[in-house]
Amino acid sequence: MSTAKELIEAFAKRQHEWHYPCPRCGRDVMDEEPARNAMSRRVNVQVCDDCGALEAFEDMPGGFQAPLEVWAIMKYPPRWGMLLQLAFVGRDSWSRPVYECGGRLYVDVDPRADRYPAICTKQDNDFDGEPCDPIPAGAEVEFIPHRDTW
Ligand SMILES: [Zn+2]
């Protein structure tokens, strides 16, 4: 399982291959011209101007630095073209395997071994919640330590 810093640094290497949203706030406000975006003070990656200003503000005396774990890219890495690393948490009350990534819970609603996984978010991020939004087709998923199947 990579740390937030490792994931964001890996993203930074490919940041300019596509017009991605700001990895910190998740808004689609990055300038097409890389040099016109701000450089994060936390990781070697570009962020939007607002986030750059916010980090400068955080660094003032008495400021509080938001941890990398709360960055938008950590909530849903596939939006930034990154692998979704799902760490097995346990089985919910329907015996479906529940996974976690960046503090968000996911469930495999078709955990039969001979089927492709059908990964959805959990309603209200509740362990026993109903399946909510399916992840987009084509999102790359890695199961840690392995996929839990029936
Ligand atoms: Zn931003």
Residues whose N, C-alpha, C, O or C-beta is under 5 A from the ligand:
A	BS01	ZN	C22 R24 C25 G26 V47 C48 C51
